[in-house]
Amino acid sequence: MAADNNIQQYVGSSQATAIFGMFLPDSVRDYPDLNILSADMSVAAGLDRFIYQYPDRFTEVGIAEQNLVGLAAGMASEGFLPVAVAQAAFISMRAYEMDRQFLGYMKSKVVLVGLNSGFYLQYFGNTHYCIEDIAILRSIPGMTVLSPADAPEAVMAMSAALKHDGPSYIRLTGGAQAPTVYTEKCDFTIGKDIVLRHGKDVCVFSTGACVGHSLSAAEILKNTCGIDAAVVDVHTIKPFDTETVDSFRNARLFVTAEEHNIVGGLASALSDYTSTQSGFPPILKLGVRDTFSKTGDYSYLMSQHRLTPELIAEDIKSRFDCL
């Protein structure tokens, strides 16, 4: 696809702007039935260029996420290719029944995009923090759940979702504050993790903005205490890549790092698999430990839940030393 060949153009962009401001307007020629629907998110998603170029392909439903999903499903049934964008907390929680019935049950080809997942909405507080969306959406039969690490990978995830046969959800975390992980196009395949760093002692399975933090944590571990940590970008939570997990079974410790509740998220997906097999190491689960948060800015929230590179490294070292 021509629109995502030059991945460098998306480096440094916020994830939403990369997808909606640059990638999707250039993708209309590849997808003549592409339509975007928004629940009052056109400005936040950087949709100005798309709306200006293709006003007849854009529908604004307002703050009505349940209607958003229903309308998208109806368009899909008539042969359109809808991309529905809303705040992650509301497209997952408020619209759950519609996600389940209209998309999962009806197998509608709709791409859901959850903006500002995790803690990116900062001072909006716990009503807008989204630490449950992986758990909610992965529970729907047939739903594909994608969690890109940065803006370039968000573009790759959208490209894959548009080609995918069935409903999918793209979870965007970190925004412009997400560390840049990808500076060139890679082989992004739904259901196939990307090993970013090899290591023999520990394997860190990370997703979303935590991928960049995990890479930094691995460097800290190597430089300060000699712990050799692999880092795996789990960009697809569902379907879950068990083959990559199998390839690291000789590690002494598995770690999951996610801007999400450790209940129902990446940690649970990994545990669901390893608990059915033998020969895997113990799992250290890093993320939101089933609690609500004290409101603050993004860096404060990430520190509060020990998801900064320094705190990730500290927790891994502490657990590794006990093995």
Kinemage of the C-alpha trace (Angstrom):
@kinemage 1
@onewidth
@group {chain A} dominant
@subgroup {mainchain}
@vectorlist {calphas} color= white
{ca met a 1} P 0.000 0.000 0.000
{ca ala a 2} L 1.452 3.347 -1.041
{ca ala a 3} L 0.242 5.291 1.991
{ca asp a 4} L 2.354 3.430 4.561
{ca asn a 5} L 5.514 2.738 2.569
{ca asn a 6} L 7.417 5.722 4.001
{ca ile a 7} L 7.037 5.117 7.717
{ca gln a 8} L 9.473 7.926 8.604
{ca gln a 9} L 6.806 10.545 7.863
{ca tyr a 10} L 4.855 9.398 10.920
{ca val a 11} L 7.765 9.482 13.383
{ca gly a 12} L 7.122 12.049 16.104
{ca ser a 13} L 3.407 12.394 15.354
{ca ser a 14} L 0.786 11.629 17.939
{ca gln a 15} L -0.825 8.277 17.151
{ca ala a 16} L -4.248 9.685 16.280
{ca thr a 17} L -2.810 12.380 14.022
{ca ala a 18} L -0.614 9.845 12.251
{ca ile a 19} L -3.576 7.603 11.449
{ca phe a 20} L -6.312 10.118 10.703
{ca gly a 21} L -4.387 13.197 9.656
{ca met a 22} L -1.955 11.551 7.258
{ca phe a 23} L -2.511 7.846 6.621
{ca leu a 24} L -6.263 7.498 6.052
{ca pro a 25} L -6.655 10.445 3.648
{ca asp a 26} L -3.977 8.833 1.489
{ca ser a 27} L -5.714 5.435 1.734
{ca val a 28} L -9.027 6.367 0.124
{ca arg a 29} L -7.762 5.383 -3.323
{ca asp a 30} L -6.956 1.915 -1.957
{ca tyr a 31} L -10.304 1.601 -0.154
{ca pro a 32} L -13.086 3.253 -2.182
{ca asp a 33} L -15.693 2.309 0.471
{ca leu a 34} L -13.714 3.776 3.397
{ca asn a 35} L -15.746 5.968 5.753
{ca ile a 36} L -14.847 7.542 9.093
{ca leu a 37} L -17.326 8.050 11.918
{ca ser a 38} L -16.576 10.100 15.027
{ca ala a 39} L -18.109 10.538 18.462
{ca asp a 40} L -17.109 14.205 18.864
{ca met a 41} L -13.458 13.324 18.246
{ca ser a 42} L -12.715 14.941 14.868
{ca val a 43} L -10.420 17.607 16.330
{ca ala a 44} L -8.652 15.297 18.813
{ca ala a 45} L -8.101 12.728 16.070
{ca gly a 46} L -6.650 15.267 13.629
{ca leu a 47} L -9.385 14.622 11.066
{ca asp a 48} L -9.386 18.097 9.509
{ca arg a 49} L -7.549 17.042 6.357
{ca phe a 50} L -9.746 14.000 5.821
{ca ile a 51} L -12.955 16.004 6.318
{ca tyr a 52} L -11.753 18.740 3.955
{ca gln a 53} L -10.813 16.285 1.215
{ca tyr a 54} L -13.670 13.793 1.673
{ca pro a 55} L -16.611 15.451 3.443
{ca asp a 56} L -19.030 12.858 2.088
{ca arg a 57} L -17.015 10.066 3.728
{ca phe a 58} L -17.222 11.502 7.244
{ca thr a 59} L -20.061 11.229 9.769
{ca glu a 60} L -20.132 13.036 13.114
{ca val a 61} L -22.566 11.439 15.579
{ca gly a 62} L -21.681 13.573 18.591
{ca ile a 63} L -21.191 12.244 22.105
{ca ala a 64} L -23.151 9.064 21.398
{ca glu a 65} L -20.790 6.100 21.316
{ca gln a 66} L -23.539 3.477 21.308
{ca asn a 67} L -25.079 5.091 18.231
{ca leu a 68} L -21.608 5.338 16.705
{ca val a 69} L -21.095 1.568 16.807
{ca gly a 70} L -24.631 0.841 15.643
{ca leu a 71} L -24.312 3.179 12.673
{ca ala a 72} L -20.898 1.748 11.766
{ca ala a 73} L -22.295 -1.783 11.866
{ca gly a 74} L -25.184 -0.762 9.630
{ca met a 75} L -22.795 0.786 7.120
{ca ala a 76} L -20.683 -2.364 7.140
{ca ser a 77} L -23.764 -4.436 6.335
{ca glu a 78} L -24.304 -2.271 3.244
{ca gly a 79} L -20.783 -2.810 1.939
{ca phe a 80} L -18.973 0.217 3.373
{ca leu a 81} L -15.696 0.004 5.304
{ca pro a 82} L -16.269 2.016 8.491
{ca val a 83} L -13.620 3.266 10.910
{ca ala a 84} L -15.278 4.424 14.141
{ca val a 85} L -13.294 6.642 16.502
{ca ala a 86} L -14.117 7.683 20.070
{ca gln a 87} L -12.545 8.022 23.477
{ca ala a 88} L -11.256 4.563 24.426
{ca ala a 89} L -13.094 4.539 27.755
{ca phe a 90} L -16.437 5.090 26.066
{ca ile a 91} L -16.106 3.070 22.856
{ca ser a 92} L -15.245 0.079 25.059
{ca met a 93} L -17.344 0.547 28.212
{ca arg a 94} L -20.347 2.640 27.199
{ca ala a 95} L -20.764 0.849 23.865
{ca tyr a 96} L -19.919 -2.659 25.068
{ca glu a 97} L -23.307 -4.202 24.265
{ca met a 98} L -23.182 -2.783 20.744
{ca asp a 99} L -19.576 -3.918 20.312
{ca arg a 100} L -20.650 -7.407 21.333
{ca gln a 101} L -23.949 -7.711 19.481
{ca phe a 102} L -23.425 -5.641 16.332
{ca leu a 103} L -19.750 -6.364 15.720
{ca gly a 104} L -18.797 -9.623 17.431
{ca tyr a 105} L -22.045 -11.518 16.996
{ca met a 106} L -22.771 -10.130 13.522
{ca lys a 107} L -19.094 -10.415 12.465
{ca ser a 108} L -19.220 -6.902 11.036
{ca lys a 109} L -16.046 -5.590 9.450
{ca val a 110} L -15.658 -2.399 11.474
{ca val a 111} L -12.424 -0.886 12.775
{ca leu a 112} L -12.889 0.630 16.227
{ca val a 113} L -10.268 3.137 17.361
{ca gly a 114} L -9.987 4.010 21.036
{ca leu a 115} L -8.280 7.369 21.506
{ca asn a 116} L -6.445 8.354 24.686
{ca ser a 117} L -6.419 4.931 26.262
{ca gly a 118} L -4.551 4.333 29.499
{ca phe a 119} L -3.803 7.569 31.345
{ca tyr a 120} L -3.413 10.073 28.541
{ca leu a 121} L -6.428 12.145 29.614
{ca gln a 122} L -4.571 12.988 32.811
{ca tyr a 123} L -6.588 15.540 34.818
{ca phe a 124} L -9.933 14.270 33.508
{ca gly a 125} L -9.630 11.616 36.209
{ca asn a 126} L -10.780 8.049 36.640
{ca thr a 127} L -13.951 8.506 34.589
{ca his a 128} L -11.737 8.969 31.532
{ca tyr a 129} L -8.769 6.742 32.345
{ca cys a 130} L -9.098 3.600 30.271
{ca ile a 131} L -7.493 0.619 31.950
{ca glu a 132} L -10.169 -1.955 31.112
{ca asp a 133} L -10.561 -1.857 27.333
{ca ile a 134} L -8.287 -4.800 26.547
{ca ala a 135} L -10.191 -6.959 29.027
{ca ile a 136} L -13.553 -5.857 27.643
{ca leu a 137} L -12.855 -6.166 23.929
{ca arg a 138} L -10.815 -9.390 24.070
{ca ser a 139} L -13.800 -11.067 25.742
{ca ile a 140} L -15.870 -10.640 22.559
{ca pro a 141} L -15.678 -13.686 20.257
{ca gly a 142} L -14.107 -12.817 16.924
{ca met a 143} L -12.809 -9.406 18.001
{ca thr a 144} L -9.182 -8.634 17.113
{ca val a 145} L -7.433 -6.369 19.636
{ca leu a 146} L -4.406 -4.323 18.561
{ca ser a 147} L -2.212 -2.144 20.784
{ca pro a 148} L 0.526 -0.324 18.828
{ca ala a 149} L 3.664 0.998 20.501
{ca asp a 150} L 3.950 4.359 18.733
{ca ala a 151} L 2.670 6.437 15.811
{ca pro a 152} L 4.400 4.475 13.013
{ca glu a 153} L 3.146 1.173 14.407
{ca ala a 154} L -0.339 2.657 14.783
{ca val a 155} L -0.283 3.253 11.037
{ca met a 156} L 0.841 -0.319 10.444
{ca ala a 157} L -1.934 -1.566 12.752
{ca met a 158} L -4.567 0.450 10.886
{ca ser a 159} L -3.299 -0.842 7.545
{ca ala a 160} L -3.570 -4.422 8.830
{ca ala a 161} L -7.013 -3.828 10.347
{ca leu a 162} L -8.393 -2.448 7.082
{ca lys a 163} L -7.332 -5.661 5.341
{ca his a 164} L -8.548 -7.917 8.149
{ca asp a 165} L -11.820 -9.806 7.690
{ca gly a 166} L -13.834 -9.106 10.817
{ca pro a 167} L -14.174 -6.544 13.630
{ca ser a 168} L -11.069 -5.075 15.208
{ca tyr a 169} L -10.132 -2.622 17.927
{ca ile a 170} L -7.040 -0.399 17.902
{ca arg a 171} L -6.023 0.911 21.316
{ca leu a 172} L -3.937 4.099 21.335
{ca thr a 173} L -1.816 4.958 24.378
{ca gly a 174} L 0.827 7.550 25.107
{ca gly a 175} L -0.055 10.022 22.365
{ca ala a 176} L 2.813 12.343 21.501
{ca gln a 177} L 4.541 11.263 24.726
{ca ala a 178} L 4.936 7.669 23.583
{ca pro a 179} L 8.623 6.827 22.988
{ca thr a 180} L 9.467 6.271 19.324
{ca val a 181} L 10.105 2.569 18.736
{ca tyr a 182} L 9.827 2.231 14.953
{ca thr a 183} L 11.661 4.464 12.502
{ca glu a 184} L 11.171 2.209 9.492
{ca lys a 185} L 8.512 -0.167 8.242
{ca cys a 186} L 8.647 -3.677 9.640
{ca asp a 187} L 6.783 -6.916 9.013
{ca phe a 188} L 3.617 -6.147 10.985
{ca thr a 189} L 1.323 -9.170 11.003
{ca ile a 190} L -1.788 -9.521 13.133
{ca gly a 191} L -1.162 -12.214 15.745
{ca lys a 192} L 2.640 -12.216 15.381
{ca asp a 193} L 4.705 -10.432 18.030
{ca ile a 194} L 7.855 -8.469 17.173
{ca val a 195} L 11.014 -9.302 19.117
{ca leu a 196} L 12.781 -5.965 19.533
{ca arg a 197} L 15.583 -7.074 21.826
{ca his a 198} L 17.034 -10.503 22.542
{ca gly a 199} L 18.185 -11.573 25.987
{ca lys a 200} L 18.728 -14.799 27.899
{ca asp a 201} L 17.741 -13.930 31.483
{ca val a 202} L 14.371 -12.187 31.344
{ca cys a 203} L 11.699 -11.747 28.681
{ca val a 204} L 9.565 -8.605 28.902
{ca phe a 205} L 6.283 -8.851 27.008
{ca ser a 206} L 5.075 -5.293 26.583
{ca thr a 207} L 2.323 -3.480 24.726
{ca gly a 208} L 1.390 0.060 23.742
{ca ala a 209} L 3.473 2.956 25.027
{ca cys a 210} L 5.059 0.618 27.577
{ca val a 211} L 7.094 -0.988 24.782
{ca gly a 212} L 9.413 2.001 24.574
{ca his a 213} L 9.665 2.174 28.360
{ca ser a 214} L 10.518 -1.539 28.482
{ca leu a 215} L 13.321 -1.112 25.956
{ca ser a 216} L 14.802 1.637 28.112
{ca ala a 217} L 14.376 -0.524 31.217
{ca ala a 218} L 16.249 -3.364 29.505
{ca glu a 219} L 19.178 -1.044 28.850
{ca ile a 220} L 19.172 0.043 32.491
{ca leu a 221} L 19.204 -3.582 33.643
{ca lys a 222} L 22.074 -4.472 31.327
{ca asn a 223} L 24.187 -1.459 32.280
{ca thr a 224} L 23.588 -1.476 36.033
{ca cys a 225} L 23.406 -5.115 37.039
{ca gly a 226} L 24.162 -7.251 33.983
{ca ile a 227} L 20.653 -8.692 33.603
{ca asp a 228} L 20.103 -9.590 29.938
{ca ala a 229} L 16.469 -8.841 29.078
{ca ala a 230} L 14.600 -9.560 25.867
{ca val a 231} L 11.775 -7.199 24.916
{ca val a 232} L 8.795 -8.342 22.860
{ca asp a 233} L 6.274 -5.944 21.332
{ca val a 234} L 2.895 -7.621 21.813
{ca his a 235} L 1.029 -5.398 19.370
{ca thr a 236} L -1.754 -7.983 19.052
{ca ile a 237} L -3.425 -8.982 22.295
{ca lys a 238} L -5.965 -11.124 20.465
{ca pro a 239} L -5.273 -13.418 18.694
{ca phe a 240} L -2.415 -14.083 21.097
{ca asp a 241} L 0.962 -15.189 19.721
{ca thr a 242} L 1.838 -18.368 21.622
{ca glu a 243} L 4.737 -19.309 19.339
{ca thr a 244} L 6.809 -16.342 20.426
{ca val a 245} L 6.052 -17.123 24.067
{ca asp a 246} L 7.261 -20.694 23.494
{ca ser a 247} L 10.532 -19.431 22.044
{ca phe a 248} L 11.432 -17.744 25.352
{ca arg a 249} L 10.545 -20.566 27.730
{ca asn a 250} L 14.200 -20.876 28.802
{ca ala a 251} L 14.184 -17.411 30.368
{ca arg a 252} L 14.297 -17.315 34.156
{ca leu a 253} L 11.505 -14.740 34.396
{ca phe a 254} L 8.613 -13.525 32.262
{ca val a 255} L 7.455 -9.925 32.714
{ca thr a 256} L 4.388 -8.158 31.346
{ca ala a 257} L 4.265 -4.359 31.130
{ca glu a 258} L 1.046 -2.611 30.178
{ca glu a 259} L -0.801 0.669 30.712
{ca his a 260} L -3.854 -1.341 31.746
{ca asn a 261} L -5.229 -3.277 34.676
{ca ile a 262} L -3.205 -6.467 35.130
{ca val a 263} L -6.612 -8.179 35.487
{ca gly a 264} L -7.878 -9.055 32.027
{ca gly a 265} L -5.127 -7.440 30.006
{ca leu a 266} L -1.807 -8.608 28.577
{ca ala a 267} L -0.827 -10.242 31.874
{ca ser a 268} L -4.002 -12.301 31.821
{ca ala a 269} L -3.562 -13.230 28.162
{ca leu a 270} L -0.064 -14.535 28.878
{ca ser a 271} L -1.190 -16.335 32.028
{ca asp a 272} L -4.141 -17.895 30.192
{ca tyr a 273} L -1.664 -19.611 27.892
{ca thr a 274} L 1.232 -20.499 30.187
{ca ser a 275} L -1.101 -21.930 32.841
{ca thr a 276} L -2.144 -24.634 30.376
{ca gln a 277} L 1.447 -25.689 29.652
{ca ser a 278} L 4.484 -26.775 31.631
{ca gly a 279} L 8.044 -25.507 31.692
{ca phe a 280} L 7.440 -21.750 31.755
{ca pro a 281} L 9.079 -19.348 34.226
{ca pro a 282} L 7.103 -17.302 36.775
{ca ile a 283} L 5.436 -14.084 35.606
{ca leu a 284} L 5.987 -10.622 37.063
{ca lys a 285} L 2.920 -8.543 36.151
{ca leu a 286} L 3.592 -4.813 35.824
{ca gly a 287} L 0.664 -2.500 35.289
{ca val a 288} L -2.308 -1.144 37.195
{ca arg a 289} L -2.727 -3.429 40.170
{ca asp a 290} L -6.541 -3.558 40.211
{ca thr a 291} L -6.953 -0.094 41.703
{ca phe a 292} L -8.164 3.380 40.812
{ca ser a 293} L -5.632 6.175 40.408
{ca lys a 294} L -4.786 9.461 42.057
{ca thr a 295} L -5.334 12.139 39.425
{ca gly a 296} L -2.329 13.915 37.968
{ca asp a 297} L -0.340 14.464 34.799
{ca tyr a 298} L 0.768 11.602 32.570
{ca ser a 299} L 4.245 11.199 34.004
{ca tyr a 300} L 2.872 11.213 37.548
{ca leu a 301} L 0.313 8.536 36.682
{ca met a 302} L 2.899 6.332 35.013
{ca ser a 303} L 5.164 6.710 38.040
{ca gln a 304} L 2.267 5.999 40.376
{ca his a 305} L 1.805 2.624 38.720
{ca arg a 306} L 5.549 1.992 38.398
{ca leu a 307} L 5.556 2.022 34.590
{ca thr a 308} L 8.509 4.349 33.984
{ca pro a 309} L 11.741 2.770 32.667
{ca glu a 310} L 13.529 3.204 36.001
{ca leu a 311} L 10.730 1.656 38.045
{ca ile a 312} L 10.193 -1.190 35.567
{ca ala a 313} L 13.914 -1.993 35.828
{ca glu a 314} L 13.812 -1.746 39.621
{ca asp a 315} L 10.901 -4.153 39.939
{ca ile a 316} L 12.435 -6.650 37.511
{ca lys a 317} L 15.760 -6.612 39.366
{ca ser a 318} L 14.027 -7.083 42.709
{ca arg a 319} L 12.076 -10.092 41.461
{ca phe a 320} L 15.010 -11.547 39.516
{ca asp a 321} L 17.265 -11.418 42.572
{ca cys a 322} L 14.749 -13.570 44.462
{ca leu a 323} L 14.768 -16.409 41.918
